[in-house]
Amino acid sequence: MLVLGAGFGGLELSTRLSEELDADVDVTLIDQADAFVFGFSKLDVMFGKRTPESVRLRYEDITTPRCGSGRKPSPRSIPKLGAS
């Protein structure tokens, strides 16, 4: 199973699929970034309470054997829908 986009929806969907379907399916999460930052954490960075790196949740740190992650390919390598 391929999940495109690792916002809240993509993270939740890939987690549920990997937990509920377990060995029946491999889940791969693709996103343009290699990490996620929760919105409220950005305020801590803005006001100097935390560093940008300390609030980043790296996808590779939250993967399981049945749920992997990857970065999306360059936009030039993705054909547009309807293009021949």
C-alpha positions in Angstrom: 0.0 0.0 0.0 1.4 3.4 -0.9 0.3 6.5 1.0 1.3 9.8 -0.6 1.7 12.7 1.8 2.8 12.6 5.4 0.6 15.3 7.0 -1.7 14.4 9.8 -3.9 12.3 7.5 -1.1 10.4 5.8 0.5 9.6 9.2 -2.7 8.5 10.7 -3.7 6.4 7.7 -0.3 4.6 7.4 -0.3 3.9 11.1 -3.8 2.4 11.1 -3.1 0.4 8.0 0.1 -1.1 9.3 -1.5 -1.9 12.7 -4.9 -3.3 11.5 -3.7 -5.2 8.4 -0.3 -6.2 10.0 1.2 -9.0 7.9 -1.4 -8.7 5.1 0.1 -5.6 3.5 3.3 -3.5 3.4 2.7 0.2 3.8 5.0 2.8 2.3 4.6 6.5 3.2 6.0 9.0 0.6 6.5 12.7 1.4 8.5 15.6 -0.1 10.2 16.0 3.3 12.1 13.6 5.5 10.4 14.8 8.7 7.2 16.2 10.2 6.9 19.2 12.5 3.7 19.6 14.6 2.3 23.1 14.2 2.5 24.3 17.8 6.2 23.2 18.0 7.0 26.0 15.5 6.1 28.6 18.1 8.7 27.1 20.5 11.3 27.5 17.7 10.1 31.1 17.0 10.5 32.2 20.6 13.9 30.4 21.1 12.7 27.7 23.5 13.6 24.9 21.1 15.8 24.3 18.1 14.4 23.4 14.7 16.0 20.0 14.8 14.6 19.2 18.2 11.0 19.6 17.0 11.4 17.5 13.8 9.9 14.0 13.9 11.9 12.1 11.3 9.9 9.6 9.4 12.6 7.0 9.5 12.5 7.1 13.3 8.8 6.1 13.4 8.7 3.4 10.8 8.0 -0.3 11.6 8.9 -3.5 9.8 5.5 -3.3 8.0 5.5 0.5 7.4 8.4 2.2 5.7 9.0 5.7 4.5 10.6 7.4 1.6 11.1 10.8 -0.1 9.1 11.6 -3.1 10.9 11.6 -6.5 11.7 14.8 -8.3 8.6 16.4 -9.9 10.3 16.0 -13.2 10.2 12.2 -12.9 6.4 12.1 -12.2 4.3 12.1 -15.3 1.2 14.4 -15.3 -2.2 12.7 -15.4 -3.5 12.6 -18.9 -0.1 13.2 -20.5 0.8 10.9 -23.3 
